[in-house]
């Protein structure tokens, strides 16, 4: 039975939303956090294991130094306090995908303490998200429920467990309660997650592919009548693995909780799950508090000491951060605020930058990736990066246009054939005989015929009305099978009507 929901506009008028995000980022180390088992996406189930990742008796963890360095770099990017001493604890709970029956995590002594992240919203405004900590922990395995609906445990005949993911290093970035979001909670949550994705990719510490589980978030939402009131009871929607899902989870929970509170009900502190099919959250188990996990220091791991010299060395290795990079490229490319936001919203910055580095103009690169290619990706429901065309091929098409070997129409045909897998732009141009007609005599004849067939258009042109020029150019294009140079045609027409 569908839950009662309040209109979003009414909900945010009646209540003050408070959100929180716990983001799990899987690190791209070669081996797991506490053992030398390899890590690879899509490996055969239960093949990337050691006694440590299986939690076998007598096996002892050995900390992965690269994972620690990755965590510190992320802490620096999030303006966190890097603690000189940090500690690993055991977080106790029973679940089939955790073979030790406890997770090794950081609790009251994390490597990265308080920090913040400034995120840019669609209108160009900046919202500061406060960070409570970014701690290191190992991941659980993966359950696959068979026989139920949509892979859920409800109604399943049986479950399968793959322990390959058990022990993979994670950073969990925990925000403080995010207040003052007003009606922009979903947008702020989505912008924050995209900013985290961009940062970890810039640091080269995670692939951050949400569809592969490299990055996911637990979404906390609570409501209160006024910003002066204490925080309300929160729900926690677990493991949301898409930006859109995170935004819609925030919106749905605000509407659901507002309806309950408006009817005089109480919010249950519970975990919930986002269901993409129904576009709704569903209740899970009653949410545990920290005390229920019985945290205590892991006796097999000594405290982690991070020296100021080590932090200084890692600071020197830090790359340019995404926000600074965007501002630099915007200035270099001479893009307006709106143009740059379009690029960011299309997730095309990396592709455009690479295309420009390969010789295309910024305007030309933007035209392709935000035009024809963006429409193609949207039609197929995939990202720009997943299209069967790369930056080199787009730059090659732009080069052929600049050299006068292709016009816009032929260039679009060339790109369409690249997408179909017919080869590189040069191979397609050769195979199909694409070339711009530059023979002046041929163009003169085609223009004469077009003007003779459109005397009314010619009369308007001679009177100074240039709007109908497209009719003449179109006629010449048809006569030359789209291979005429529009600029050359325009020049010839102008000479004839003046002469």
DADAZI-V566942 format. One record per pair of residues at least 4 apart in sequence whose ideal C-beta (glycine too) atoms are under 6 Angstrom apart, sorted by the first residue. I is the first residue (numbers start at 0). GAP is how many residues later the second one is. Records with the same first field share a line. If there is no record, write none. Layout:
# DADAZI-V566942
I->GAP  GAP
This chain:
# DADAZI-V566942
2->253
3->255
4->250  251  254
5->4  5  249  252  253
7->243  247
10->4  243  244  247
11->171
14->208  243
15->208  211
16->164  168  206  237
17->159  161  204  213
18->159  166  170  202  231
19->155  157  200
20->154  196
21->152  196
22->150  173  194
23->146  148  192
24->146  175  181  190
25->142  144  180  188
26->40  43  142  178  179
27->178  179
28->35  37  38  140
30->5
31->5  21  135  136
32->31  34  105  134  136
33->18  27
34->15  17  18
36->11  12  13  16
37->10
38->129
40->171
42->4  5  121
44->117
45->116  117
47->116
48->4  5  114
50->5  8
51->7  9
52->113  114
53->45
54->44  45
59->240
60->239
66->102
69->135
70->40  65  100
71->10  242
72->130  241
73->60  97
74->5  7  37  59
76->122
77->37  39  53  56
78->36  37
79->32  33  35  54
80->32  33
81->229
82->30
83->222
84->218  220
85->23  24  25  218
86->22  210  216
87->16  18  210  213
88->18  206  208  209
89->12  206  208
90->12  14  202  204
91->10  201  202
93->7
95->65
96->43  44  46  64
97->42
103->34  194
104->32
105->4  29  30
106->188
109->23  25
110->25
111->21  22
112->20
114->16
115->12  14  15
116->12
117->8  10
118->8  72  73  76
119->6
120->4  66  70
123->213
126->61
128->46  49  63
129->46
130->44
131->42  44
132->41
133->37  39
134->37
136->33  35
137->29
138->26  29  31
139->26
140->20  21  22  24  25
141->20  23
142->16  18
143->16
144->6  8  11  14
145->10  11  12
146->9  10
147->4  6  7  8
148->6
180->4  7
183->4
184->65
185->61  64  65
188->57  61
189->53  56  57
192->50  53
196->11
197->124
199->5  6  8
200->7
201->117  120
205->8
206->7
207->6  7
208->5
209->5  31  32
215->23  25
216->23  29
217->18  20
218->18  21  27  30
219->14  16
220->14  29  32
221->9  10  12
222->9  34
223->5  8
224->4
232->34  36
234->18  37
235->35  51
236->12  35  37  44
237->33
239->5  6  9  34
244->29
247->4
248->25
251->4  28  29
252->4
256->10
257->4
259->5
268->18
269->13  16  17
270->13  14  16
271->9  11  12
272->9  11
273->7
274->5  7
287->4
305->4
319->4  5
328->4
329->5  10
332->29
334->4  5
340->4
342->5  6
345->24  28
347->4  21  36
350->18  33  40
351->13  14  17
353->37
354->5  10  36  39  40
355->4  6  9
357->33  34  37
358->36  40
359->4  5  35  38
363->34
365->4
366->4
367->5  26
368->4
369->4
371->43
372->14
376->5  7  10
381->4
387->31
388->4  29  30
392->25  32
395->29
396->14  17  18  28
399->5  6
400->5  10
403->32
405->4  5
406->29  78
408->73
409->24
413->11  14
416->5  11
421->6
422->4  5
426->4
427->4
428->5
435->47  49
436->5  43  46  47
442->45  49
445->30  33  34
446->29  45  46
449->22  25  26
450->7
453->17
456->11  14
459->5  8
460->36
461->35
469->4
471->21
472->13  16
475->8  13
476->5  7
479->4
483->5
494->4
